[in-house]
Every structure is written in C-alpha cells, then in structure tokens.
Amino acid sequence: MLNKDELQDLFFIQHQLTDLLLNDSGLRSFAEVLNKNLSADVYIFDRFQDDLIYADQKIKKDKQFDDYLSKRELKRKDSAFKCCRNEIFEYQYQWQQEDYTELQLELGREEKVGVLTVSNYQELNEYEYRILIIVAQSLALKLHQNKLVSELAQKCSSELIEDILNNRIDDKSELIQRGQLANWDLDLNYQLYLFSIKPEKNIQTEDAYYFYEIKERVMQRLHSLLQNEISRKYILFSYKKDIVLLINYNSESRISEADIDLIQEELIEKINKFYFNIGAGSFITEVTQIADSYQQASYVLDFLEATERKNVVYNYSQLGIMRLLWQINQEELKEFTTEYLAKLIKYDKGNSTEWLDTLGVYLEEGGSIQQAAKRLFIHPNTMSYRVKRIKEILGIDLQEQEVQLNLLAAYKICRYILEDDLDL
C-alpha cells in the first residue's frame, strides 16, 4: 500500500503531466519525468516496434544501440506489475553474450499507439511502478493527440493533393498558401519519387487491412529515415495505392542518388514479403510542375511493372523513346502496332511460338545475332533461322534502319503500353 506522501506525490506528478499535455510539450518532457523519478533510460517505439519515435540523448549517442536493438535475443518475458488494467512486463535479452533487462508497457488501451521502454533501472517498488503507469497513460494521450493532428493535416491536404496532382489550379501563390495549412513548403525545389508497394505473393481480399498496415509502416519508416538519416526538407503523402515523396534539393545538379538508394535498401531490409519499385519524375522548380513530374513517375512504374522488374529505382529520363510513346492516343498506338506486327502476333497465336519476343530482343541488341542468341539462351544458328522466318512472315527487310526503328517502337508499344490490349 502507498503511504500518504506517496499518494500526494503521485497526484502532483499527474498534475504536472496534465500541464505538459495542455502545453503541447514534446515527448522529451514526459520522458524527463521518468528520468527524474526512476533514474532510468527511456525510449519509445512505434506501435509496430520497428522504429524509435523517442530516445534519450545518451541512447541516441550510443553507436552500438542500433546494433543492440537489431541483434538482441529474447530470453524471457515476465509480468512485473499489474494495476488499473495496465500490465508492465520485464524482458530479458541477450546481446554480445551479456544479459540486459527492460521494462515495457504498451501505450493505449483500445488502440496501441506505441511501446514505452525503460532500461538501466534499479528494482522498482510499487510507488515507482505507478509513476511509470501514470506517465505511460499521459504518453498514450500525447501520441494519440499527435495522431489526430496528423490526420487533421492529412484531411486538410487531401483536397490540395487532388488539385495539385490533377493540375486543377494554375495559381502558384494559391497553392503555396494552401500548402502552409498542411505544413508543406511548396515554394522550394523538389525531386519527386513515386513508390509502388507490391507483395511477393498475392494478398487475399481479407488481407486488405494487412496491406494498409504495411503501407503505414512504410510511411513511418520513410519519415524516420528522412528526419534522422537524410535530414532534408520533404513532403510525404499517400495517394491511391502508392506513396509520393518530394525531397528538397537546391538544384537538379545537387540531387543525391545516395538518398534514394538508402531509402530503397532500408525498405527492402525492414519490410518483408513486399518489393518496392520507385519511379522518379523530372526535377520540380515550382509547384505547378508537380503534376507533370507525378505523371512521369507513374509512367515509370507502369514500365517497371510491364517489364516485371522488382526493387528498382528508375528515372523518367531513362525511358528513352517510351517517354514519347506514352503521350500518344492509345487508338493511334494500336493502329501503328497492328500495321507492323499483326502478322507476327497472329503467327505466334496460331503456332504457340514466341517469335515476337525474339524479334524484340534482336532489335534491342541492334540486329546482332550473337548477342540476341546469348540473351535468349539459344544457339546462333537457331537465332538466324528465327530471324529468317520472321522476315518471311512480315515480308520486310530487317537490314533497313528505318524498318528496324519502326519495328522496335511497335514492339515496345505492344509489350510495355498496350500489353494484351490488341484485338487481333
């Protein structure tokens, strides 16, 4: 049982925490209450326990701490204290052949918003456990408050996102002003990246919520990397099934490929069972260019999906002639492709061959029999025979440069834009 002085102290601490909430204090202020009363180290995980959303300065400066978190092995988990529908657990981990203990307490009852962790502590008494619970309850309120503010900002930005990406407003000053309400600085230069998240295997319909959780984890991971590792101004939001990221660089020549490579590596390492393609649009020097850059990045993702590539970072400028072809009306593309490839496509369908792809590889290799055969894992004589038959089927001379150019364009349209959308 607590004595009168301890109850009075708990009341005072509760009052102090309430003031912190009302004053919208940061997580550090709440952690300092524990530092002062428990003489322990404090850090807070996100609800997935993947990322730290707060750590004491001493912990942040410890270069081995990340290694400890990623490589420690759980040896036991025991209930340490129960009170007021809250339960504190003691975890024992082993790392580098030494034992470490932590106290952990989930933040939030109906909805978990984080995990409070205390380490380097002396054995606690009931009074100190109750301090831990009181601080945890206030932290849960603080994190929930942060979430509501974030959701409100997202709500304010939703209409703005639609207006920007669909190029509905030409007035640059209006967009910049509206961006301020969403806490975005739209008066800066940005490089736009579009992230596609795909499962390695198909996710069933009932797992749609799981995909939503994964997407949220990706967003949190991106926020953490951009704030703690890359340290650049940025804008990040979810749009449809993808994630849009704008990173601030003073000029196009100052873009650091290492930034996006770091992001790609982290996502692949930390998020299992999914792969990530990243499309980069053109550099943005004013807010009205975001729509075009976003569309370009969308073309890149379509191309990567059509070519069945995984975990690739690809720039719009790398698309070459595809940059032009995607701008043309699809009916015109169908007409052009049919004119050049209809006979070969019909032949493949009637004879269960794949000579359209043989032609594509041959053209992409600049008409080299040897290189094309190498890519297709066939003998050069077999390749020569196929090329001869393709010439006969199409009734063309493959040595003419203009014919090669037109056929290559038709092949790329067929494979990467129209795909199976040809009624032959």
N, C-alpha and C positions, 0 to 999 in steps of 0.2 A: 504493500500500500504506500502511496505517496503521502508525505507529510504536508503540512500547511504551507510551508515555504516553497516547496517544490511545485505545488499546485499554483501558487501565486506566480512563480517564475514561468510556468507553462502558459498562464494567462497573459503575462507580459510578452512572451515570445510570439504568441498568437496575434496579439495586438500589433506587434512590430511587423509581422508578416502581412497582416491586412494592410498596413500603411504602404508596404512595398508594392502590393498589388494595385492599390489605388493610385500610387505614383508611377505606375507602369515601369517599375525598376527592372533591370536586366537579370539574367539567371545568376550572374556572379553575386549579386546582393543576397539572393536566397542561399547560395552555397556558403557564403561567409557566415551565416547564422550557424551552420553545421560546423564549419571550421572553428568557430569561436567556442562552441559548446561541447564538441566532441573531440577536438584536436585531431581531425582525420582528413584524409584527402577525399575529394568529391569529384565525381564525373557523372554525366547524364547521357545515356544512349537514346537514340530514336526508338520508336515502338518496335522496329524490326531488329533492334540491337545490332545493326550493321555499322552505323555511323555515330560518332560522338557529336552531340549538339552542345555540350559544355564540358570543359575540363579545367581544373585549377592550373594556374600559371606554371607551378612546379612540374605538373604532369606534362603539360604541353612542351616544356623544355627538355624533358627526358626523351632522348632519341631512341631509347630501347622500348618505350611504352607501346608503340605501334606493333613492334615485333611480339611483345608480350600478349597483346590482345589477339593477334592472329594465330599464334602458335601454342598458347597455353592449352593444357588438357584438364578437363573437369574430372576431379577425383571423387567428390561427394557433394551432396546438397542436403542441408538440414533446415528444418524450421527453427528460427531463432527466437521469434516473438510474435504473438498474435494479440490484436486489440482493435476494437471498433471496426470490424470487418476488414482489417488490414493485416497482412502477414509479411513479416520480414524473413528472408531466407539467408542462411550463411552458406557461401560457396567456397570450396577449397579447390584451388587449381595447382597444377604443377607446370613449371616452366624452367628450363635450363637446370633440371634436377633439384629444384627448390620448391617448397610449398608456399602458396600465397592464399590468404583468405579475404573474402569480400562479403559485405552485406548488400543485398539487392532488394529493392522494393518497387513493384510496378506502380506507375503513376496513372491514376484514373481508374474508376470503377466500371462504369458502363462501357467506356471506350478507353482502351490503353493508348496513352499519348507519349509514353517514354518509360525509361527504367532508371531509377536513381541508384547509384552505386557508391559505397563508402569503403575505403581501404586504408591501410596503415592506422588502424584504430586499436585502442585498448579494449578489454572486455567491457561491454556496456551494462549498466543497470537499468531497471525499469524506467526511471526518470529519463535517461538518455535515449532509450528506445522510443519513448513517447515524443521526445523532441524530434527524432527522426521521422516519425509518422506525421507530426504536425507540419513539418517543413515539406514533406512529400505531398501532403494534401494541397498546400499552397502552390507548390511547383506544378502540380497537375492542373490547378486553376490557371496558372500563368501560361502553361503550354497550350491549354485549351483556348485561352484568350488569344494567344498568338495565332492559333489555327483559324479562329473566327475572323481575325483581322486579315489574315492571308486570303481566306475565302471571300471576304468582302472586296478585297483588292482585285481578286480574280473575277468577281462578278462585275466590278466596275470596268475591268479590262476586256471582258468578253465581247461587248459590242464594238469596242475600239479595235480588237483583233480582227473581227469580221470586216470592219471598214477599211483597215489597213491592207489586209491580205487580198481583199477583193477590189482594191483600188477605187473605193466609193467616194473618197474625198480628196480633192486636189489642193486644198488649202493647207500648206505645210504648217503654218502657225497654229491652226486649229488642232491639228494632230499632236503637235508638241505640247500644247496646253492641256489637252485631254490626257496625254501620256503622263503628265505630272500627277494626275489624280490616281493613276495606277503605280506611281512611284517609279516611272520609267523616264530616262533622259533620252528623248528622241531627237535631240539636237546634236548627237555625236555620230561619228563614223562607225560602221559595224561590218563584220563579216558574218553572214548568215549560214547556219548549218541546220539541216533538217534530219532528224533521227527517226529511223524506222525500226520498230521492235518486233521481231518475228520469233515464234517458238521453233525449236529444232524439230519438234513433232507437233502435229495439230492439237490445239487445245479444244476440248469438248465444249459444247454450249454451256453446260453447267459450270464450267471453269472460267466464265467470263469475268467473274469478280476477282479471280486469281490474277488474270491479266491486268485488271485495274490496279491491283496491289503491286504488281511488278512495275507497272508504269510509274506509280507513285514512288517506289523505291529508286527507280532510275532518276526521277526528278530530284529526290533528296540527295542522291549521290552526286549529281551534277552541281547542285547548289554547294555542297561541301567542297568539291574539287575547285570550283571557280572562286570560292571565298578563301580557301585555305592554301591551295597549291598554285593556282594560276594568278589570283589576285588582280583581276581586271574587272572593269565595269561590264555588266552584261544584262541582257534581258532574256528570260526563260519562261516559256509557257507551253501548255499542251494544246494542240489543235487537231481535232478529229482523232485519228489513231496515232498520229505522230507527235514529236516534240520539236519545237522551234527554239533555237538558241542563236542569239546575236551577241558576239563578243566584240568589245570596243578595241579598235586599233587606230592609231592616229592617221595612218595611210596604208594603202594596199601593200606597199613595199615592207611595212613593219609587221605584217601578219606572221605569226609564229606557228609553223606546222607542228612544232613540238607540243603546243597546247592541245590541239585536237587529237594528236596521237596519244597523249597521256590520257585523255578522256576515253578514247576507244579502248586502250589497254585496261583501264580500270573497270569499265563496264563488262568487258569480256571476262575478267578475272573474278569480279564480285557477283555478277548476276548469272546464275547457272541456267541451263536449258533454253537460253534465248540467244539469238545473234542480232547484231546491230549494224545496219548499213547507214552511212552518213553521207548525205549529199550537200555539197557546198554551192551556193549561188554566187552571183557576182558581188563585188565589193560595193557597199552602200555608203554614199556620202550625204544623202539626205533622206528623210523619212518616206518620201513619195516613191523611192526606188525599192522599198522593201517588198512590195507586191511582185515586181518582176523577178527579184532575186529568189523569192519563195517559189515562184512558178518554175524557175530554172532548177532549183534544188529538187522539186517534185519530179521533173523530167529525169534527173539523175537517178532518183530512187526507182522510178519505173524501169529505167535501163538496167540497173543492177538486179532488179527482180527478174526481168526478162532473160537476163544472161545467167541467172541462178548463182549470183555471187553472194558471199556471206562475209560479214565483218570487214567491210571495205569502206574506206574513206575516198570519195571520188568527187572531183570538181567539175562543174559545168563546162569549163573550158576544155576538159579532156574528151568531151563527146564528139568533137570534130564536126563532120557533116551532119550528125544526128541533131545538132543544135538547130540546123535549118529545117530538117525534115519534120521535126515535131511542131513547127509553126504552120504547116500546110494542112489544108482541109483534108479530112480522112477519106472522103469520097475521091478526091484527086489522087491521093496516095494509092487507094485501091486500084484505080484505073491505070496508074503508072505501073504498079506491080504486076497486075494482070497482063498488061501488054508484054512485059519482058519475061515473066516466069510462069505463066499459066500452064504452058505445055509441060514443063518440068514437074510442076506440082501435081498435075494430073497423072503423069507417068509414075511418080512416087506412090501415089494413092493406089494406082492400078497394079503395081508390081511389088509393093511392100519394100521399096528401096528408100534410101535417104540421100539421094544424089543432090538435092537442093543444098543440104549442108556441105556436101563435097564441093559443090560449086562455090559456096560461101567461103570455105577455108582456102580454096585455090585462089580466089580473088583477093582475100585478105593477106595472103602470102605473096602478092604481087605476081601471080602467074608462075610461081616456082613449083614444079612437080615434086622435087626433092623435099622441100620444106612442108608442102601440103601433105605429102605421104607420111612424113615424120609426125605431124600433128595428129593425123588420123590413125596412126599405128598400122599402116598398110604398106605393102611393097610398092616402090615407084612404078613398076610395070602395071600394077593394078590401078594406080592413080592415073597413069597415062591412058589406060583403057577407058576409065570412067570419064575422063575429060573428053576423049574422042566421042563417046556415046552422047555426052551432054551437048556437044556441038551439033551432032546429028539431030537430036531431039528438038533443040531450039532453032536449028537452021541458021546459025550465026558463026562468025569468025572471031574466036576468043583472043586473037592476037591484036585486034584493033583496040587502041587505047580508049576511045570514046565508048565502045561497046562494053569494055571492062568496067568503066566508070558507072555507066547506067545500070549494069547488072549488079554491081556492088551496092549501089544506092537502093535498088529494088529489093535486094536480099536483106539489107539492114531494115528497111521498112517492114518487110514481111516478118522478120524474126523478132524485132525489138519494139515495133509500134503496133502493127496490126495483129501480130501473133497468129491466132487461128481464125481471125475475123475476115476470112476471104471465102466468098461463096462461089466455089468453082465446081 
